[in-house]
Amino acid sequence: MGPEYFWWGGMWMMWFFPLIIIVGILLVAYLIFGRGKFRGPCGHMDERHSYRQESETPLDILKSRYAKGEITKEQYEQMRQEIS
């Protein structure tokens, strides 16, 4: 029984299975964090991690806040005057 007996008898699995595990971990990491943005395990973009469009002006943001009810009409008018 020489060393070749152990190689063909299963010693190759000592290298093969850890390699499969590492490739699996890398695949899961890519699926979650792939393409630079965090995506949950199902691939959906979480609303907390979404970013505003850069083309949105301060007045657009102010109108959005007023429409959502975050600020009153008086606050809206005062801020609109300060922005303009």
PAKEMI-633301 format. One record per residue: residue number from 1; residue in one letter; x, y, z of N, C-alpha, C in turn. Coordinates in Angstrom, 1 decimal, always signed. Layout:
ROKE   pos   code      npx      npy      npz     capx     capy     capz      cpx      cpy      cpz
ROKE   NUM      a        X        Y        Z        X        Y        Z        X        Y        Z
...
// end
This chain:
ROKE   pos   code      npx      npy      npz     capx     capy     capz      cpx      cpy      cpz
ROKE     1      m     +0.8     -1.2     +0.0     +0.0     +0.0     +0.0     +0.9     +1.2     +0.0
ROKE     2      g     +0.9     +1.9     -1.1     +1.7     +3.1     -1.2     +0.8     +4.4     -1.0
ROKE     3      p     +1.4     +5.5     -1.2     +0.7     +6.8     -1.0     -0.5     +6.9     -2.0
ROKE     4      e     -0.4     +6.3     -3.2     -1.4     +6.4     -4.2     -2.7     +5.8     -3.7
ROKE     5      y     -2.6     +4.8     -2.8     -3.8     +4.2     -2.3     -4.6     +5.2     -1.5
ROKE     6      f     -4.0     +6.0     -0.7     -4.8     +7.0     +0.1     -5.4     +8.1     -0.8
ROKE     7      w     -4.7     +8.5     -1.8     -5.2     +9.5     -2.7     -6.5     +9.0     -3.4
ROKE     8      w     -6.5     +7.9     -3.9     -7.7     +7.4     -4.6     -8.7     +6.8     -3.6
ROKE     9      g     -8.3     +6.6     -2.4     -9.2     +6.0     -1.4    -10.0     +7.1     -0.7
ROKE    10      g     -9.9     +8.3     -1.0    -10.7     +9.4     -0.3     -9.9    +10.5     +0.2
ROKE    11      m     -8.6    +10.6     +0.1     -7.9    +11.7     +0.6     -8.1    +12.9     -0.2
ROKE    12      w     -8.6    +12.8     -1.4     -8.9    +13.9     -2.3    -10.1    +14.7     -1.7
ROKE    13      m    -10.9    +14.1     -0.9    -12.1    +14.8     -0.4    -11.7    +15.8     +0.7
ROKE    14      m    -10.5    +15.6     +1.3    -10.0    +16.6     +2.2     -9.8    +17.9     +1.6
ROKE    15      w     -9.6    +18.0     +0.3     -9.4    +19.3     -0.4    -10.6    +19.7     -1.2
ROKE    16      f    -11.4    +18.7     -1.6    -12.6    +19.0     -2.4    -13.7    +19.6     -1.6
ROKE    17      f    -14.1    +19.1     -0.5    -15.3    +19.6     +0.3    -15.1    +21.0     +0.8
ROKE    18      p    -13.9    +21.3     +1.4    -13.7    +22.7     +1.8    -13.8    +23.7     +0.7
ROKE    19      l    -13.3    +23.3     -0.5    -13.4    +24.1     -1.7    -14.9    +24.4     -2.0
ROKE    20      i    -15.7    +23.4     -2.0    -17.1    +23.5     -2.3    -17.8    +24.5     -1.2
ROKE    21      i    -17.4    +24.3     +0.0    -18.0    +25.2     +1.1    -17.6    +26.7     +0.8
ROKE    22      i    -16.3    +26.9     +0.5    -15.9    +28.3     +0.2    -16.6    +28.9     -1.0
ROKE    23      v    -16.8    +28.1     -2.0    -17.5    +28.6     -3.2    -18.9    +28.9     -2.8
ROKE    24      g    -19.6    +28.1     -2.0    -20.9    +28.4     -1.6    -21.1    +29.6     -0.7
ROKE    25      i    -20.1    +29.9     +0.1    -20.1    +31.1     +1.0    -20.0    +32.3     +0.1
ROKE    26      l    -19.1    +32.3     -0.9    -18.9    +33.4     -1.8    -20.1    +33.6     -2.6
ROKE    27      l    -20.8    +32.6     -3.1    -22.0    +32.7     -3.9    -23.1    +33.4     -3.0
ROKE    28      v    -23.3    +33.0     -1.8    -24.3    +33.6     -0.9    -24.0    +35.1     -0.7
ROKE    29      a    -22.7    +35.4     -0.4    -22.3    +36.8     -0.2    -22.6    +37.6     -1.4
ROKE    30      y    -22.3    +37.1     -2.6    -22.6    +37.8     -3.8    -24.1    +38.1     -4.0
ROKE    31      l    -24.9    +37.1     -3.7    -26.4    +37.2     -3.9    -26.9    +38.3     -2.9
ROKE    32      i    -26.3    +38.4     -1.7    -26.8    +39.3     -0.7    -26.3    +40.7     -1.0
ROKE    33      f    -25.0    +40.8     -1.2    -24.3    +42.2     -1.4    -23.9    +42.5     -2.8
ROKE    34      g    -24.4    +41.7     -3.8    -23.9    +41.9     -5.1    -24.3    +43.2     -5.7
ROKE    35      r    -23.5    +43.7     -6.7    -23.7    +44.9     -7.4    -23.7    +46.1     -6.6
ROKE    36      g    -23.0    +46.1     -5.4    -22.8    +47.3     -4.6    -23.9    +47.8     -3.7
ROKE    37      k    -25.1    +47.2     -3.8    -26.2    +47.7     -2.9    -26.7    +46.5     -2.1
ROKE    38      f    -27.1    +46.8     -0.9    -27.6    +45.7     +0.0    -28.9    +45.3     -0.5
ROKE    39      r    -29.0    +44.0     -0.7    -30.3    +43.4     -1.0    -30.5    +42.3     +0.0
ROKE    40      g    -31.7    +42.2     +0.5    -32.0    +41.2     +1.5    -31.9    +39.8     +0.9
ROKE    41      p    -32.1    +38.8     +1.7    -32.0    +37.4     +1.2    -32.9    +37.1     +0.0
ROKE    42      c    -34.0    +37.8     -0.1    -34.9    +37.6     -1.3    -34.6    +38.5     -2.4
ROKE    43      g    -33.6    +39.4     -2.3    -33.2    +40.2     -3.4    -33.9    +41.5     -3.5
ROKE    44      h    -34.8    +41.8     -2.5    -35.5    +43.1     -2.5    -34.7    +44.2     -1.9
ROKE    45      m    -34.8    +45.4     -2.4    -34.1    +46.5     -1.9    -34.9    +47.0     -0.7
ROKE    46      d    -34.2    +47.1     +0.4    -34.9    +47.6     +1.6    -35.2    +49.1     +1.5
ROKE    47      e    -36.3    +49.6     +1.9    -36.7    +51.0     +1.7    -35.7    +51.9     +2.5
ROKE    48      r    -35.2    +51.4     +3.6    -34.3    +52.2     +4.5    -33.0    +52.5     +3.7
ROKE    49      h    -32.6    +51.6     +2.8    -31.4    +51.8     +2.1    -31.5    +52.4     +0.7
ROKE    50      s    -32.7    +52.8     +0.4    -32.9    +53.5     -0.9    -32.4    +54.9     -0.8
ROKE    51      y    -32.0    +55.4     -2.0    -31.4    +56.8     -2.0    -32.3    +57.7     -2.9
ROKE    52      r    -32.3    +59.0     -2.5    -33.1    +59.9     -3.3    -32.4    +60.2     -4.6
ROKE    53      q    -33.1    +60.5     -5.6    -32.6    +60.9     -6.8    -31.8    +62.2     -6.7
ROKE    54      e    -30.7    +62.3     -7.3    -29.9    +63.5     -7.2    -30.6    +64.7     -7.9
ROKE    55      s    -31.5    +64.5     -8.8    -32.1    +65.6     -9.5    -33.3    +66.2     -8.7
ROKE    56      e    -33.6    +65.7     -7.5    -34.6    +66.2     -6.7    -34.2    +67.5     -6.0
ROKE    57      t    -34.9    +68.6     -6.2    -34.5    +69.9     -5.7    -35.0    +70.0     -4.3
ROKE    58      p    -34.5    +71.0     -3.5    -35.0    +71.3     -2.2    -36.5    +71.6     -2.1
ROKE    59      l    -37.0    +72.3     -3.2    -38.4    +72.6     -3.2    -39.3    +71.3     -3.4
ROKE    60      d    -38.8    +70.4     -4.2    -39.5    +69.1     -4.4    -39.5    +68.3     -3.1
ROKE    61      i    -38.4    +68.4     -2.3    -38.4    +67.7     -1.0    -39.4    +68.4     -0.1
ROKE    62      l    -39.4    +69.7     -0.1    -40.4    +70.4     +0.8    -41.8    +70.1     +0.4
ROKE    63      k    -42.1    +70.1     -0.9    -43.5    +69.7     -1.3    -43.9    +68.3     -0.9
ROKE    64      s    -42.9    +67.4     -1.0    -43.1    +66.0     -0.5    -43.4    +65.9     +1.0
ROKE    65      r    -42.7    +66.6     +1.8    -42.9    +66.6     +3.2    -44.3    +67.2     +3.6
ROKE    66      y    -44.7    +68.3     +2.8    -46.0    +68.9     +3.1    -47.1    +67.9     +2.7
ROKE    67      a    -46.9    +67.2     +1.6    -47.9    +66.3     +1.1    -48.0    +65.1     +2.1
ROKE    68      k    -47.0    +64.7     +2.7    -47.0    +63.6     +3.7    -47.6    +64.0     +5.0
ROKE    69      g    -47.7    +65.3     +5.2    -48.2    +65.8     +6.5    -47.2    +66.0     +7.6
ROKE    70      e    -45.9    +66.0     +7.2    -44.8    +66.1     +8.1    -44.7    +67.6     +8.7
ROKE    71      i    -45.1    +68.5     +7.8    -45.0    +69.9     +8.2    -46.4    +70.6     +8.0
ROKE    72      t    -46.6    +71.7     +8.7    -47.9    +72.4     +8.5    -47.8    +73.4     +7.4
ROKE    73      k    -48.9    +74.0     +7.0    -49.0    +74.9     +5.9    -48.1    +76.2     +6.2
ROKE    74      e    -48.2    +76.6     +7.4    -47.4    +77.8     +7.8    -45.9    +77.5     +7.7
ROKE    75      q    -45.5    +76.3     +8.2    -44.1    +75.9     +8.1    -43.7    +75.8     +6.6
ROKE    76      y    -44.6    +75.2     +5.8    -44.3    +75.1     +4.4    -44.1    +76.4     +3.7
ROKE    77      e    -45.0    +77.4     +4.0    -44.8    +78.7     +3.4    -43.6    +79.4     +3.8
ROKE    78      q    -43.2    +79.3     +5.1    -42.0    +79.9     +5.6    -40.8    +79.3     +5.0
ROKE    79      m    -40.7    +78.0     +4.9    -39.6    +77.3     +4.3    -39.5    +77.6     +2.8
ROKE    80      r    -40.6    +77.7     +2.1    -40.6    +78.0     +0.7    -40.0    +79.3     +0.4
ROKE    81      q    -40.4    +80.3     +1.3    -39.8    +81.7     +1.1    -38.3    +81.7     +1.4
ROKE    82      e    -37.9    +80.9     +2.4    -36.5    +80.9     +2.7    -35.7    +80.2     +1.6
ROKE    83      i    -36.3    +79.2     +0.9    -35.6    +78.5     -0.2    -35.5    +79.4     -1.4
ROKE    84      s    -36.6    +80.2     -1.7    -36.6    +81.0     -2.9    -35.8    +82.2     -2.9
// end
